[in-house]
Amino acid sequence: MTRVVRALGTHTLGLLELLGAMALLQLRITRALFPPRYDARETWRAFYKVGVKSYPIVIMTALFTGAIMVIQSGHFVAKSGATSFVGWAAGFAVLAEIGPILIGLMFSGRVGANNTAELGTMVVTEQVDALRALAIEPIHYLAVPRFLAMIVMLFLLTALGDLFALIGGAITADLMVDIPMKVFLRQVFDAQLLDEYLLGLLKGSFFGMAIAVVSCHYGLTVRGGATGVGRAVNAAVVAAAIAIFVADFFVGVVWTVLSK
Amino acid sequence: MSVSIRDAGQEQLIVATGLYKSFGGEPILLDVGVEVFRGRILGIIGPGGVGKSLLMKMLAGLVEPDAGDVTVLGQSLQSLNASGLARVRDRMGFLFQNYALFDFMDVGQNIAFPLEQMGVPKAEITRRVAERLAEVELPGIERLFPNELAGGLKKRVALARATIAGAPILLYDDPTAGLDPVTSSKIFELIRRLHRPDGATVIVGHDIDRMVAVCDEWLLLHEGAVLFRGTTEEGRASSHEVLKTFFMETGMLGAAA
């Protein structure tokens, strides 16, 4: 019994320590945002790596997300005869929930993991120490550009992903549920899903923030060489996925309360 | 233990006192003191794993000691905030044992980086980078990336980056580790040339035969403590058993003969 309580206590303390460290990193990044003193080259590099290199995977994810939503809702509404709801159901699910979450998870797997690996490698090869030795604060130079890039680019990628999810849904509706593309898109627009669309974009930004803080934290605290980098990447991907769902819950709750 | 061989009037650019550091309960440095005087080149030597690189990082404020204090240019590093620490580091150059070149930048960008951060005009940066590359005998390799260079070339590029800002205090962590004798000699020649009479240089190394030609003073770390501090002549004259063994094996005593 004592062992169980001790183990529980140790894990709880470990979790609180982790959350505290991430909150502290978030605070340091926020402080470093003002006044703006970003390294232009590093910021541009972060935006390019995070955004431009991610759009193919986001488009692919979004196309299939839209298609899956139509297939799932299509069979149900076909049985009930309510085919006019296919566009609404698919649009609602994609724009508010499934689209941002799946795009966020894909983004985390590609960008977040890459970020942790890159920062972790910089730590173990003393490049982060070299920055400090050159009187450059790593939070300013490394974390802030990545933080900004992930928030802005995941917002934009979610917007792009939403568009391709609807295209994927429209194509699938035409080919597999016998609803012409034009009709499907008309249903989506008639459903007046602007609120859901904005909620999805907001979620995208919060997911970007969560992925940035988690991946920077694990990257900058790597210990133990190449093995340590591997462990950090693994931990960062798991933690970022959890953070995405937690952020999704809280943004959804706050949005619902404020919308009343 | 801190051993001083200088007169009280001589200016100290770096003073470290009572440095203690342990990892996982295992003490590495025990009450270590270091003094680096203006115009001098200090060589820190000792067996592998004794904490020489750790001590060097403490002198640059990159590692915080568990106990003790490091004062650089009259400012205690432990009492400074991030911007204060950055101001002190502006006056230091640090060569890392494993180069620590930024792998996402090419050679030119790596060397130019400290100058860019200082806001030096682009044309002057280009000129100074080309000059410094010529000095380390690597002209025209600005566009190559670190992963395209051999170890000796990386070391010279790292040396160029550490010294391009003209900082008065230069810290070199094992500048010739893994290099061939010819390249090692060139590196030490360069270190001597880049040393400023109004500044100070600290070298951690094992290549004592070559360090003898460059260093004015020595600090021998042994089992986490300072075993000896003094000039080359004092080192050769010392009757301390560990010191004699260490210097004999590295050829320093032979050089005296």
Interface residues (C-beta under 8 A of the other chain):
Chain A: R45 T121 T125 E126 Q127 D129 A130 R132 A133 L134 A135 I136 E137
Chain B: K57 A60 G61 L62 A82 L85 A86 R87 R89 D90 M92 F94 F96 N98 A100 L101 F102 D103 F104 F113 P114 Q117
